[in-house]
Amino acid sequence: MSSLNIVARNSKVFAAQICRNQQFGASNRHASSSAKVGFVGLGNMGGHMARNLMKNGHPLIVFDTVPDSMQAIKKEGATLASSPQEVASTVLLEQLASVLTGATLASSPQEVASQTNLIITMLPASQHVLDVYTGSSGILGSVQKGSLLIDSSTIDPSVSQQMAEESTKVGATFVDAPVSGGVNAARDAGLTFMVGSPDQSFGKVKEILDKMGKNVVHCGSVGTGQAAKICNNMLLAISMIGTAETMNLGMKLGLDPKLLAKILNMSSGRCWSSEVYNPVPGVLDGVPSSNDYQGGFGTALMTKDLGLAQNAATATQSPTPLGSLSHQLYRLMTNSGYAGKDFSSAFQFLKQQDKK
């Protein structure tokens, strides 16, 4: 028998085995270290998260509305599909001959759902999540029964709860798992995930999230992950503004910014914004402030998260005076040309106020 015939025969056997494996229970597929994962949302955070899954041996089927984001991951081994039919016709061959960093590009969230039962979404806001899950080309339109849907967006907790209810109707499980840590942590698989999920689903959720982060915390039922995240981001905004004000004042008093940051970080004023994500250009390498505030976590997104926190504060009658002031400042920044800059640009914004 020729070598070509042997390869063809073995390929058929392996393809048949793949088909049999795909008939196993959902729990086995979720637990597999090489299970195909759907990923929707390849922005500053999602792109790194998706790559870490590929590094851990997971073939991906991905979708994003930004062509450049799709093309960037395509260069790392992805193949571009022009239709769901084309993806379906190549799935077995890709599983047969894929490299660990392989990914398939989908034409819609619905196409992603038709090709895998484990999907992660990382989207900007509540409306994007509603569109991706329940829109005309949404995930729930073709989701497989038994699918696990993990949403790492930061959105209104009530929207997460609504998506969980809609997912249950079609036999899928939806959990919220927003993240903290920033772009560098996303790149280095050092994120913290705050998970709202049923107790029986958390083990499966943690297994996949462990490949993208170092801390995976079960907060309670669906929606509690979002609650933890908006509380965290309110504090983050307050501390970033405080760090920016402090650094600006110290520099005006004649202190070298690196020296001042060193003192703060060995004193009681130490915080994540001063130590890990300092807002002054040149104090730290590899952070947005040293890259003209490009990349990172956008001011518009921080403004959105602070709005969620203020909505929650109003609903629960919780006094948040500093949270409210932070929201006002970030809204002003968003309307003053800072929407696309990293939220640490609060330092630059405050400096410019000095000149007025």
C-alpha positions as CSV (number, residue, x, y, z in Angstrom):
1,M,0.0,0.0,0.0
2,S,1.4,3.4,-0.9
3,S,2.2,6.0,1.7
4,L,-0.5,8.3,0.3
5,N,-3.1,5.5,0.7
6,I,-2.0,4.9,4.3
7,V,-2.3,8.6,5.1
8,A,-5.8,8.7,3.5
9,R,-6.9,5.6,5.4
10,N,-5.6,6.9,8.7
11,S,-7.2,10.3,8.0
12,K,-10.6,8.6,7.6
13,V,-10.2,6.6,10.8
14,F,-9.2,9.7,12.7
15,A,-12.0,11.8,11.2
16,A,-14.5,9.0,12.2
17,Q,-13.1,9.1,15.7
18,I,-13.6,12.9,15.9
19,C,-17.2,12.4,14.9
20,R,-17.7,9.8,17.7
21,N,-16.0,12.1,20.2
22,Q,-18.4,14.9,19.2
23,Q,-21.3,12.7,20.3
24,F,-20.1,12.5,23.9
25,G,-21.8,14.5,26.7
26,A,-21.5,18.2,26.9
27,S,-19.5,18.0,30.2
28,N,-16.8,15.8,28.5
29,R,-16.5,18.3,25.6
30,H,-16.2,21.2,27.9
31,A,-13.6,19.5,30.0
32,S,-11.4,18.5,27.0
33,S,-8.1,20.4,27.0
34,S,-8.3,20.6,23.2
35,A,-12.0,21.4,22.9
36,K,-12.9,23.9,20.2
37,V,-13.8,27.3,21.7
38,G,-15.9,30.0,20.1
39,F,-14.6,33.5,20.8
40,V,-16.6,36.7,19.9
41,G,-14.9,40.0,20.5
42,L,-11.2,40.4,19.6
43,G,-10.4,43.9,21.0
44,N,-7.6,45.0,23.3
45,M,-8.5,42.4,25.9
46,G,-10.3,39.8,23.9
47,G,-7.6,39.4,21.3
48,H,-5.0,38.5,24.0
49,M,-7.5,36.2,25.8
50,A,-8.2,34.3,22.6
51,R,-4.4,33.9,21.9
52,N,-3.9,32.4,25.3
53,L,-6.5,29.8,24.6
54,M,-4.7,28.9,21.4
55,K,-1.4,28.6,23.3
56,N,-3.1,26.1,25.5
57,G,-4.1,23.9,22.6
58,H,-7.7,25.1,21.9
59,P,-8.7,25.5,18.3
60,L,-10.8,28.6,17.9
61,I,-13.6,29.8,15.8
62,V,-13.7,33.5,16.1
63,F,-15.8,36.6,15.2
64,D,-15.4,40.3,15.4
65,T,-17.0,43.2,13.6
66,V,-13.6,44.9,13.1
67,P,-11.9,43.4,10.0
68,D,-8.4,44.3,11.3
69,S,-8.9,42.3,14.5
70,M,-10.0,39.3,12.4
71,Q,-7.0,39.6,10.0
72,A,-4.6,39.9,12.9
73,I,-5.6,36.6,14.3
74,K,-5.8,35.1,10.9
75,K,-2.0,35.8,10.5
76,E,-1.4,33.5,13.4
77,G,-2.8,30.4,11.7
78,A,-6.5,31.2,11.0
79,T,-8.4,30.5,7.8
80,L,-11.0,32.8,6.6
81,A,-14.5,31.4,5.9
82,S,-16.9,33.3,3.7
83,S,-20.0,31.4,4.8
84,P,-21.3,29.0,7.5
85,Q,-21.4,26.3,4.8
86,E,-17.7,26.7,4.1
87,V,-16.8,26.5,7.8
88,A,-19.0,23.3,8.2
89,S,-17.3,21.7,5.2
90,T,-13.8,22.2,6.6
91,V,-14.3,21.5,10.3
92,L,-13.2,17.8,10.3
93,L,-10.1,18.6,8.1
94,E,-9.1,21.4,10.4
95,Q,-9.4,19.2,13.5
96,L,-7.4,16.5,11.6
97,A,-4.6,18.7,10.6
98,S,-4.7,21.8,12.8
99,V,-1.8,23.4,14.6
100,L,-2.2,24.4,18.2
101,T,-2.5,28.1,17.2
102,G,-5.1,27.4,14.5
103,A,-8.4,29.4,14.4
104,T,-11.3,29.6,12.0
105,L,-12.9,33.0,11.2
106,A,-16.7,33.1,11.3
107,S,-19.0,35.4,9.5
108,S,-21.4,35.9,12.4
109,P,-21.9,35.1,16.1
110,Q,-24.6,32.6,15.0
111,E,-22.0,30.8,12.9
112,V,-19.7,30.5,15.9
113,A,-22.6,28.9,17.9
114,S,-23.2,26.4,15.2
115,Q,-19.6,25.1,15.3
116,T,-18.9,24.7,19.0
117,N,-20.6,24.3,22.4
118,L,-18.2,26.4,24.4
119,I,-18.3,30.1,23.6
120,I,-16.7,33.2,25.2
121,T,-17.8,36.7,24.5
122,M,-15.8,39.9,25.3
123,L,-17.9,42.9,24.2
124,P,-18.0,46.7,25.0
125,A,-21.4,47.2,26.5
126,S,-24.9,45.8,27.3
127,Q,-26.4,46.6,23.9
128,H,-23.5,44.7,22.1
129,V,-24.2,41.6,24.3
130,L,-27.9,41.8,23.6
131,D,-27.2,42.0,19.8
132,V,-24.6,39.2,19.8
133,Y,-26.8,36.8,21.8
134,T,-30.3,37.7,20.7
135,G,-29.9,39.6,17.4
136,S,-30.9,38.3,14.0
137,S,-27.5,36.6,13.6
138,G,-27.1,36.0,17.3
139,I,-25.6,33.1,19.2
140,L,-29.0,31.9,20.6
141,G,-30.3,31.5,17.1
142,S,-28.2,28.4,16.5
143,V,-26.7,27.5,19.9
144,Q,-26.4,23.7,20.6
145,K,-28.1,22.2,23.6
146,G,-25.8,21.8,26.5
147,S,-23.6,24.7,25.4
148,L,-21.7,26.7,28.0
149,L,-21.7,30.5,27.2
150,I,-19.2,32.6,29.1
151,D,-19.6,36.4,28.9
152,S,-16.6,38.4,30.0
153,S,-18.0,41.8,29.0
154,T,-18.7,44.4,31.7
155,I,-22.4,45.1,31.5
156,D,-25.5,45.7,33.6
157,P,-26.1,42.7,36.0
158,S,-29.7,42.6,34.9
159,V,-28.7,42.1,31.3
160,S,-26.6,39.1,32.3
161,Q,-29.6,37.7,34.2
162,Q,-31.8,38.3,31.1
163,M,-29.3,36.4,28.9
164,A,-29.2,33.5,31.4
165,E,-32.9,33.2,31.2
166,E,-33.0,33.3,27.4
167,S,-30.1,30.7,27.2
168,T,-32.0,28.4,29.5
169,K,-34.9,28.4,27.1
170,V,-32.7,26.9,24.4
171,G,-30.9,24.4,26.6
172,A,-27.7,26.4,27.2
173,T,-26.0,27.7,30.3
174,F,-25.0,31.4,30.4
175,V,-22.6,32.8,33.0
176,D,-21.1,36.2,33.6
177,A,-17.3,36.4,34.1
178,P,-16.0,40.0,33.7
179,V,-12.3,40.5,34.1
180,S,-9.8,42.8,35.8
181,G,-6.1,43.4,35.3
182,G,-5.7,45.4,32.2
183,V,-4.2,44.6,28.8
184,N,-0.9,43.4,30.1
185,A,-2.6,40.9,32.4
186,A,-4.7,39.7,29.4
187,R,-1.5,39.3,27.4
188,D,0.3,37.4,30.2
189,A,-2.7,35.3,31.3
190,G,-2.8,37.1,34.6
191,L,-6.4,38.3,34.7
192,T,-8.8,38.0,37.6
193,F,-12.2,36.7,36.6
194,M,-15.3,37.4,38.7
195,V,-17.8,34.7,38.0
196,G,-21.6,34.6,38.4
197,S,-22.8,31.1,37.7
198,P,-24.8,28.2,39.0
199,D,-22.7,26.2,41.5
200,Q,-22.8,23.1,39.2
201,S,-21.3,25.0,36.3
202,F,-18.5,26.7,38.1
203,G,-16.0,23.9,37.8
204,K,-16.3,23.8,34.0
205,V,-16.1,27.6,33.8
206,K,-13.0,27.7,36.0
207,E,-11.2,25.1,33.9
208,I,-11.3,27.2,30.8
209,L,-10.8,30.6,32.5
210,D,-7.7,29.3,34.3
211,K,-6.0,29.3,30.9
212,M,-6.5,33.1,30.6
213,G,-6.1,34.2,34.2
214,K,-4.5,33.6,37.6
215,N,-7.6,34.2,39.8
216,V,-11.0,32.8,39.1
217,V,-13.5,33.7,41.8
218,H,-17.0,32.4,42.2
219,C,-19.1,35.4,43.3
220,G,-22.5,33.7,43.4
221,S,-25.4,33.4,41.0
222,V,-25.5,35.0,37.5
223,G,-25.1,38.8,37.8
224,T,-22.9,38.8,40.9
225,G,-19.8,38.7,38.7
226,Q,-20.9,42.0,37.1
227,A,-21.8,43.4,40.5
228,A,-18.2,42.8,41.7
229,K,-16.7,44.2,38.5
230,I,-18.6,47.5,38.6
231,C,-17.7,48.0,42.3
232,N,-14.0,47.3,41.4
233,N,-14.0,49.7,38.5
234,M,-15.6,52.5,40.5
235,L,-12.7,52.2,43.0
236,L,-10.2,52.0,40.1
237,A,-11.5,55.2,38.6
238,I,-11.4,57.0,42.0
239,S,-7.8,55.7,42.6
240,M,-6.7,56.7,39.1
241,I,-8.0,60.2,39.5
242,G,-6.3,60.4,42.9
243,T,-3.0,59.2,41.5
244,A,-3.2,61.6,38.6
245,E,-3.9,64.5,40.9
246,T,-1.1,63.5,43.3
247,M,1.5,63.1,40.5
248,N,0.6,66.4,39.0
249,L,0.8,68.2,42.3
250,G,4.1,66.6,43.2
251,M,5.7,67.5,39.8
252,K,4.5,71.1,40.2
253,L,6.3,71.1,43.6
254,G,9.5,70.1,41.9
255,L,9.5,66.3,42.5
256,D,10.8,63.9,39.8
257,P,7.9,61.8,38.8
258,K,9.8,58.5,39.0
259,L,11.0,59.4,42.5
260,L,7.5,60.4,43.6
261,A,6.1,57.2,42.3
262,K,8.8,55.2,44.1
263,I,7.9,57.0,47.4
264,L,4.2,56.4,46.9
265,N,4.7,52.8,46.2
266,M,6.7,52.2,49.4
267,S,4.2,54.3,51.5
268,S,0.6,54.2,52.5
269,G,-0.5,55.9,49.3
270,R,0.4,52.8,47.2
271,C,-2.2,51.5,44.9
272,W,-2.5,49.7,41.5
273,S,-2.8,52.9,39.6
274,S,0.4,54.2,41.1
275,E,2.4,51.0,41.0
276,V,1.3,49.0,38.0
277,Y,-0.4,51.5,35.7
278,N,1.1,54.8,36.5
279,P,-0.6,57.6,34.5
280,V,2.6,59.7,34.0
281,P,4.4,59.2,30.7
282,G,7.8,57.6,31.2
283,V,7.4,56.4,34.8
284,L,6.7,52.9,33.7
285,D,7.4,51.0,30.5
286,G,4.8,49.0,28.7
287,V,1.8,50.9,29.9
288,P,-0.5,53.2,27.9
289,S,0.7,56.4,29.5
290,S,4.1,55.7,27.9
291,N,2.5,55.1,24.5
292,D,0.5,58.3,24.2
293,Y,-2.3,56.7,26.1
294,Q,-3.0,54.3,23.2
295,G,-4.3,50.7,23.9
296,G,-5.4,49.7,27.3
297,F,-8.9,50.5,28.8
298,G,-10.6,53.3,27.0
299,T,-12.0,56.4,28.7
300,A,-15.4,55.8,27.1
301,L,-15.5,52.3,28.5
302,M,-14.6,53.5,32.0
303,T,-17.3,56.2,31.7
304,K,-19.8,53.4,30.8
305,D,-18.8,51.3,33.8
306,L,-19.1,54.3,36.1
307,G,-22.6,54.8,34.7
308,L,-23.4,51.2,35.6
309,A,-22.1,51.8,39.1
310,Q,-24.2,54.9,39.5
311,N,-27.3,53.2,38.2
312,A,-26.7,50.5,40.8
313,A,-26.1,53.0,43.5
314,T,-29.3,54.8,42.7
315,A,-31.3,51.5,42.7
316,T,-29.8,50.4,46.0
317,Q,-29.8,53.9,47.6
318,S,-26.1,53.6,48.2
319,P,-24.2,56.9,48.7
320,T,-21.2,57.1,46.3
321,P,-20.1,60.8,46.3
322,L,-16.6,60.0,45.0
323,G,-18.0,57.5,42.5
324,S,-20.4,60.2,41.2
325,L,-17.6,62.8,40.9
326,S,-15.4,60.3,39.0
327,H,-18.3,59.6,36.6
328,Q,-18.6,63.3,36.0
329,L,-14.9,63.8,35.3
330,Y,-14.8,60.8,32.9
331,R,-17.9,62.0,31.1
332,L,-16.2,65.4,30.7
333,M,-13.1,63.6,29.3
334,T,-15.1,61.5,26.9
335,N,-16.7,64.7,25.6
336,S,-13.4,66.5,25.3
337,G,-11.6,64.2,22.9
338,Y,-10.4,61.6,25.3
339,A,-12.9,58.9,24.5
340,G,-10.5,56.7,22.6
341,K,-7.5,57.2,25.0
342,D,-6.7,55.0,27.9
343,F,-8.5,56.0,31.1
344,S,-5.1,56.9,32.7
345,S,-5.2,59.9,30.4
346,A,-6.9,61.6,33.4
347,F,-3.4,62.8,34.2
348,Q,-3.1,64.5,30.8
349,F,-6.6,66.0,31.1
350,L,-5.9,67.5,34.5
351,K,-2.6,68.9,33.3
352,Q,-4.4,70.6,30.4
353,Q,-6.8,72.2,32.8
354,D,-3.9,74.0,34.4
355,K,-3.4,75.9,31.2
356,K,-7.0,77.2,31.0
